[in-house]
């Protein structure tokens, strides 16, 4: 139900923005979602559609923009993206427990710098 609570928070914020700006209708919104947010955007979109039924947000367009993940290695100081999964990773299901190893030295002592965010970036309204 992580997706439902995320959709509810987004929807509540959208309605607040519309009220603050004397809007009459929500035309669309843009949501940035981090690569590591573990969020199914199709489900979030579904719940936003359900929540917006018979409201000023009904029929709004929803766009999701991916924020790439970024890590820092505590061992060698590398900062950047993770290594993309290989075909072997996918076939052996090692992606179930993601490994955040350094691209440079392969250390597992890494810190996530970016990619967990869920940001309501833009709300398009008519007045």
N, CA and C of each residue as an Amber inpcrd file, in Angstrom:
protein
   381
   0.8020000  -1.2000000   0.0000000   0.0000000   0.0000000   0.0000000
   0.8500000   1.2710000   0.0000000   2.1430000   1.1260000  -0.1530000
   3.0580000   2.2600000  -0.2500000   2.6110000   3.2020000  -1.3730000
   2.1710000   2.6340000  -2.4830000   1.7520000   3.4370000  -3.6250000
   0.4820000   4.2320000  -3.3150000  -0.4580000   3.6240000  -2.5730000
  -1.6790000   4.3470000  -2.2330000  -1.3710000   5.5520000  -1.3480000
  -0.5700000   5.3540000  -0.3130000  -0.2770000   6.4750000   0.5880000
   0.5020000   7.5740000  -0.1340000   1.3600000   7.1920000  -1.0560000
   2.0870000   8.1890000  -1.8520000   1.1060000   8.9630000  -2.7380000
   0.1910000   8.2490000  -3.3790000  -0.8130000   8.9030000  -4.2290000
  -1.6910000   9.8300000  -3.4040000  -2.0700000   9.4050000  -2.2150000
  -2.9160000  10.2350000  -1.3420000  -2.2000000  11.5270000  -0.9650000
  -0.9260000  11.4250000  -0.6240000  -0.1400000  12.6110000  -0.2710000
  -0.0200000  13.5590000  -1.4630000   0.2500000  13.0080000  -2.6360000
   0.3460000  13.8330000  -3.8490000  -0.9890000  14.5180000  -4.1130000
  -2.0740000  13.7500000  -4.0530000  -3.4030000  14.2950000  -4.3270000
  -3.7540000  15.4170000  -3.3470000  -3.5040000  15.1890000  -2.0730000
  -3.8060000  16.2090000  -1.0650000  -3.0180000  17.4940000  -1.3380000
  -1.7680000  17.3360000  -1.7110000  -0.9270000  18.5030000  -2.0200000
  -1.4410000  19.2320000  -3.2550000  -1.8510000  18.4900000  -4.2660000
  -2.3920000  19.0940000  -5.4890000  -3.6340000  19.9220000  -5.1600000
  -4.5340000  19.3770000  -4.3830000  -5.7590000  20.0960000  -4.0200000
  -5.4190000  21.3600000  -3.2310000  -4.4420000  21.2720000  -2.3520000
  -3.9860000  22.4360000  -1.5920000  -3.4490000  23.5350000  -2.5250000
  -2.6540000  23.1340000  -3.5070000  -2.0790000  24.0830000  -4.4730000
  -3.1900000  24.7680000  -5.2690000  -4.1810000  23.9970000  -5.6750000
  -5.2990000  24.5630000  -6.4390000  -6.0400000  25.6040000  -5.6070000
  -6.3130000  25.2900000  -4.3570000  -7.0200000  26.2240000  -3.4730000
  -6.2040000  27.5000000  -3.2490000  -4.9080000  27.3400000  -2.9930000
  -4.0420000  28.4940000  -2.7450000  -3.9500000  29.4260000  -3.9580000
  -4.1380000  28.8660000  -5.1550000  -4.0080000  29.6390000  -6.3800000
  -5.3460000  29.9340000  -7.0440000  -6.4350000  29.7410000  -6.3050000
  -7.7830000  29.9850000  -6.8250000  -8.0420000  29.2850000  -8.1550000
  -7.5670000  28.0610000  -8.2590000  -7.7540000  27.2870000  -9.4850000
  -9.1360000  26.6760000  -9.5670000  -9.5230000  26.3650000 -10.7880000
 -10.8300000  25.7490000 -11.0100000 -10.7070000  24.2850000 -11.4330000
  -9.5760000  23.9400000 -12.0600000  -9.4200000  22.5800000 -12.6000000
  -7.9380000  22.2290000 -12.6330000  -7.6400000  20.9750000 -12.3130000
  -6.2720000  20.4650000 -12.4390000  -6.1460000  19.8230000 -13.8130000
  -5.2540000  20.3500000 -14.6200000  -5.0420000  19.8080000 -15.9700000
  -4.0020000  18.6890000 -15.9650000  -2.9920000  18.8230000 -15.1110000
  -1.9510000  17.8030000 -15.0800000  -0.9470000  18.0590000 -13.9840000
  -0.0660000  17.0990000 -13.8120000   1.0020000  17.2590000 -12.8390000
   2.2200000  16.4560000 -13.2630000   3.3640000  16.8840000 -12.7430000
   4.6370000  16.2130000 -13.0090000   5.2160000  15.7910000 -11.6680000
   5.5590000  14.5130000 -11.5670000   6.1240000  13.9650000 -10.3450000
   7.4860000  13.3630000 -10.6760000   8.5040000  13.7970000  -9.9360000
   9.8420000  13.2130000 -10.0880000   9.9740000  12.0670000  -9.0920000
  10.4580000  10.9240000  -9.5890000  10.5750000   9.7290000  -8.7580000
  11.9960000   9.1890000  -8.8630000  12.6470000   9.0640000  -7.7120000
  14.0070000   8.5470000  -7.6680000  14.0840000   7.0800000  -8.0420000
  15.1930000   6.7380000  -8.6520000  15.4490000   5.3700000  -9.0910000
  15.3670000   4.3690000  -7.9340000  15.7150000   4.7900000  -6.7200000
  15.7100000   3.8990000  -5.5610000  14.4630000   4.0680000  -4.6960000
  13.4620000   4.7630000  -5.1670000  12.2580000   5.0180000  -4.3700000
  11.3860000   3.7770000  -4.2020000  11.6380000   2.7610000  -5.0020000
  10.8700000   1.5140000  -4.9520000   9.3740000   1.7890000  -5.0470000
   9.0150000   2.5580000  -6.0600000   7.6430000   2.9820000  -6.2490000
   7.1620000   2.5350000  -7.6260000   6.0440000   1.8550000  -7.6570000
   5.4460000   1.4340000  -8.9240000   4.5870000   2.6010000  -9.4350000
   5.0990000   3.3210000 -10.4260000   4.4140000   4.5230000 -10.9050000
   3.0750000   4.2080000 -11.5770000   2.9310000   3.0240000 -12.1440000
   1.6330000   2.6530000 -12.7230000   0.5700000   2.5700000 -11.6300000
   0.9470000   2.0190000 -10.4770000  -0.0060000   1.9200000  -9.3680000
  -0.3120000   3.2930000  -8.7850000   0.7100000   4.1460000  -8.6770000
   0.4750000   5.5030000  -8.1790000  -0.4940000   6.2260000  -9.1060000
  -0.2690000   6.0880000 -10.4060000  -1.1600000   6.7330000 -11.3840000
  -2.5930000   6.2040000 -11.2410000  -2.7310000   4.8960000 -11.0890000
  -4.0560000   4.3030000 -10.8950000  -4.7520000   4.9190000  -9.6810000
  -4.0420000   4.9880000  -8.5430000  -4.6420000   5.5290000  -7.3260000
  -4.9610000   7.0190000  -7.4660000  -4.1240000   7.7480000  -8.1880000
  -4.4310000   9.1710000  -8.4300000  -5.7100000   9.3110000  -9.2430000
  -5.9070000   8.4140000 -10.2100000  -7.1390000   8.4440000 -11.0040000
  -8.3490000   8.1390000 -10.1270000  -8.2180000   7.1580000  -9.2390000
  -9.3190000   6.8050000  -8.3310000  -9.6250000   7.9780000  -7.3930000
  -8.5900000   8.5490000  -6.7980000  -8.7770000   9.6540000  -5.8480000
  -9.3680000  10.8970000  -6.5080000  -9.0780000  11.0950000  -7.7860000
  -9.5300000  12.3200000  -8.4510000 -10.9350000  12.2180000  -9.0480000
 -11.5220000  11.0280000  -9.0220000 -12.8800000  10.8760000  -9.5690000
 -13.8460000  11.8520000  -8.9020000 -14.6310000  12.5210000  -9.7340000
 -15.6600000  13.4710000  -9.2880000 -15.0810000  14.6330000  -8.4740000
 -13.8440000  15.0280000  -8.8040000 -13.2190000  16.1920000  -8.1730000
 -12.7130000  17.1150000  -9.2800000 -12.1450000  18.2510000  -8.8970000
 -11.5950000  19.1800000  -9.8840000 -10.3290000  18.6240000 -10.5470000
  -9.8470000  17.4840000 -10.0660000  -8.6550000  16.8710000 -10.6490000
  -8.9840000  15.7160000 -11.5880000 -10.2680000  15.4030000 -11.7440000
 -10.6430000  14.2780000 -12.5980000 -10.1450000  14.5070000 -14.0210000
  -9.5220000  13.4840000 -14.5780000  -9.0360000  13.5550000 -15.9600000
  -7.6700000  14.2030000 -16.1220000  -7.0340000  14.5610000 -15.0190000
  -5.7170000  15.2150000 -15.1240000  -4.6860000  14.2550000 -15.7280000
  -3.7370000  14.8230000 -16.4220000  -2.6270000  14.0580000 -16.9920000
  -1.5450000  13.9470000 -15.9210000  -0.9710000  12.7780000 -15.7810000
   0.0800000  12.5590000 -14.7860000   1.3460000  12.1060000 -15.5140000
   2.4290000  12.8430000 -15.2800000   3.7160000  12.5070000 -15.8990000
   4.7280000  12.2130000 -14.7960000   5.4550000  11.1190000 -14.9580000
   6.5170000  10.7630000 -14.0170000   7.8650000  10.9440000 -14.7060000
   8.7890000  11.5780000 -13.9950000  10.1440000  11.7890000 -14.4990000
  11.0910000  11.0720000 -13.5460000  11.9710000  10.2350000 -14.0990000
  12.8860000   9.4490000 -13.2780000  14.0990000  10.2840000 -12.8550000
  14.4100000  10.2470000 -11.5520000  15.6240000  10.8660000 -11.0240000
  16.6570000   9.7440000 -10.8990000  17.7770000   9.8600000 -11.5970000
  18.7830000   8.7910000 -11.5190000  19.3700000   8.6800000 -10.1120000
  19.6790000   7.4620000  -9.7270000  20.3180000   7.2290000  -8.4470000
  21.7900000   7.5960000  -8.5050000  22.3190000   7.9740000  -7.3580000
  23.7260000   8.3360000  -7.2640000  24.2590000   7.8490000  -5.9240000
  25.4500000   7.2420000  -5.9590000  26.0660000   6.7440000  -4.7380000
  27.4380000   7.3850000  -4.5270000  27.9380000   7.2640000  -3.2900000
  29.3110000   7.6580000  -2.9740000  29.9600000   6.4730000  -2.2840000
  31.1590000   6.1300000  -2.7170000  31.9130000   5.0320000  -2.1180000
  32.7420000   5.5700000  -0.9610000  32.5940000   4.9450000   0.1940000
  33.3500000   5.3630000   1.3690000  34.8030000   4.9140000   1.3000000
  35.0880000   3.9360000   0.4390000  36.4480000   3.4070000   0.3390000
  37.3160000   4.2280000  -0.6140000  36.8050000   4.4810000  -1.8420000
  37.6460000   5.1510000  -2.8500000  37.1700000   6.5570000  -3.2070000
  35.9830000   6.9630000  -2.7240000  35.4900000   8.3090000  -2.9780000
  34.6980000   8.4770000  -4.2660000  34.4950000   7.3900000  -5.0150000
  33.7040000   7.4770000  -6.2560000  32.3240000   8.0550000  -5.9540000
  31.8550000   8.9560000  -6.8180000  30.4820000   9.4570000  -6.7710000
  29.8920000   9.3230000  -8.1620000  28.7330000   8.6790000  -8.2540000
  28.0910000   8.5310000  -9.5510000  27.0070000   7.4720000  -9.5080000
  26.5780000   7.0630000 -10.6940000  25.4760000   6.0900000 -10.7760000
  25.9420000   4.6830000 -10.4200000  24.9600000   3.8290000 -10.2110000
  25.2450000   2.4120000 -10.0130000  25.4970000   1.7460000 -11.3570000
  26.1190000   0.6090000 -11.3000000  26.3040000  -0.1950000 -12.5020000
  24.9380000  -0.7280000 -12.9270000  24.5880000  -0.5770000 -14.2130000
  23.2980000  -1.1230000 -14.6680000  23.2820000  -2.6390000 -14.4960000
  22.1120000  -3.2330000 -14.2440000  22.0530000  -4.6860000 -14.0570000
  22.4400000  -5.4190000 -15.3370000  23.1310000  -6.5310000 -15.1540000
  23.5080000  -7.3640000 -16.2980000  22.3800000  -8.3520000 -16.5770000
  22.4620000  -9.0230000 -17.7110000  21.4780000 -10.0460000 -18.0470000
  21.5270000 -11.1630000 -17.0020000  22.7220000 -11.4810000 -16.5210000
  22.8800000 -12.5150000 -15.4930000  22.1730000 -12.1040000 -14.1970000
  22.3000000 -10.8180000 -13.8010000  21.6050000 -10.3280000 -12.6120000
  20.1040000 -10.5640000 -12.7350000  19.5810000 -10.2460000 -13.8970000
  18.1420000 -10.3790000 -14.1300000  17.7320000 -11.8460000 -14.1090000
  18.5190000 -12.7000000 -14.7730000  18.1870000 -14.1230000 -14.8470000
  18.3140000 -14.8240000 -13.4960000  19.2460000 -14.4010000 -12.6740000
  19.4580000 -15.0620000 -11.3770000  18.7110000 -14.3690000 -10.2440000
  17.9500000 -13.3410000 -10.5720000  17.1090000 -12.6350000  -9.6020000
  17.8990000 -11.9610000  -8.4810000  19.1460000 -11.6090000  -8.7330000
  19.9130000 -10.9220000  -7.6910000  19.4340000  -9.4940000  -7.5110000
  18.5100000  -9.0580000  -8.3440000  17.9830000  -7.7050000  -8.1990000
  16.9410000  -7.6100000  -7.0930000  16.5060000  -8.7410000  -6.5730000
  15.5330000  -8.7170000  -5.4860000  16.1470000  -8.0090000  -4.2840000
  17.3930000  -8.2650000  -4.0190000  18.1400000  -7.5770000  -2.9740000
  19.2080000  -6.7520000  -3.6710000  18.9180000  -5.4880000  -3.9660000
  19.8650000  -4.7050000  -4.7550000  21.2030000  -4.5480000  -4.0540000
  22.2380000  -4.6180000  -4.8490000  23.5860000  -4.4230000  -4.3350000
  24.0620000  -3.0580000  -4.7880000  24.4880000  -2.2380000  -3.8700000
  24.9530000  -0.9060000  -4.1870000  26.4750000  -0.8770000  -4.1160000
  27.1010000  -1.6270000  -5.0110000  28.5610000  -1.6860000  -4.9990000
  29.1490000  -0.5970000  -5.8890000  30.3540000  -0.1960000  -5.5190000
  31.0730000   0.8590000  -6.2300000  31.4810000   0.3830000  -7.6230000
  31.3150000   1.2430000  -8.6050000  31.7300000   0.9110000  -9.9690000
  33.2510000   0.8610000 -10.0990000  33.9300000   1.6610000  -9.3150000
  35.3840000   1.7600000  -9.4260000  36.1080000   0.6250000  -8.6850000
  35.7750000   0.4430000  -7.3760000  36.5370000  -0.5300000  -6.5680000
  35.7040000  -1.7230000  -6.1050000  34.4190000  -1.7340000  -6.4200000
  33.4720000  -2.7990000  -6.0890000  33.1970000  -2.9480000  -4.5940000
  33.5740000  -1.9520000  -3.7950000  33.2870000  -1.9740000  -2.3680000
  31.7790000  -1.8910000  -2.1460000  31.3200000  -2.5520000  -1.0980000
  29.9000000  -2.4900000  -0.7290000  29.6410000  -1.3570000   0.2740000
  30.6960000  -0.6450000   0.6680000  30.5570000   0.4570000   1.6260000
  30.2250000   1.7360000   0.8640000  28.9520000   1.8380000   0.5030000
  28.4920000   2.9810000  -0.2800000  27.3280000   3.6650000   0.4280000
  27.1380000   4.9170000   0.0780000  26.0510000   5.7230000   0.6260000
  25.2200000   6.2420000  -0.5470000  23.9050000   6.2130000  -0.4090000
  23.0350000   6.7460000  -1.4590000  22.9750000   8.2620000  -1.3120000
  23.3100000   8.9760000  -2.3890000  23.2680000  10.4320000  -2.3960000
  21.9900000  10.9680000  -3.0330000  21.4780000  10.2610000  -4.0100000
  20.2680000  10.7090000  -4.7270000  19.5400000   9.4920000  -5.2730000
  18.2220000   9.6570000  -5.4200000  17.4380000   8.6090000  -6.0430000
  16.3360000   8.0340000  -5.1700000  16.1820000   8.5490000  -3.9510000
  15.0910000   8.0880000  -3.0810000  13.9010000   9.0350000  -3.1080000
  14.0560000  10.1700000  -3.7710000  13.0640000  11.2390000  -3.7270000
  11.7710000  10.9040000  -4.4750000  10.6980000  11.4950000  -3.9990000
   9.4280000  11.5750000  -4.7220000   9.0090000  13.0360000  -4.5630000
   9.0290000  13.7790000  -5.6800000   8.8220000  15.2340000  -5.6330000
   7.6880000  15.6260000  -6.5790000   6.6910000  16.3070000  -6.0360000
   5.6510000  16.8940000  -6.8820000   6.2690000  18.1560000  -7.4730000
   6.6530000  18.0810000  -8.7260000   7.4340000  19.1420000  -9.3610000
   6.5620000  20.2540000  -9.9310000   5.4210000  19.8990000 -10.5260000
   4.6200000  20.8930000 -11.2190000   3.1390000  20.4910000 -11.1870000
   2.2910000  21.4640000 -10.9240000   0.8390000  21.2580000 -10.9880000
   0.3050000  22.2690000 -12.0040000  -0.3800000  21.7710000 -13.0270000
  -0.9260000  22.6240000 -14.0810000  -2.4280000  22.7930000 -13.8050000
  -2.8260000  24.0490000 -13.5860000  -4.2240000  24.3290000 -13.2520000
  -4.7950000  25.3720000 -14.2000000  -6.1030000  25.4110000 -14.2950000
  -6.7920000  26.5020000 -14.9970000  -7.5300000  27.3130000 -13.9430000
  -7.6180000  28.6140000 -14.2000000  -8.2840000  29.5130000 -13.2420000
  -9.6360000  29.9330000 -13.7530000
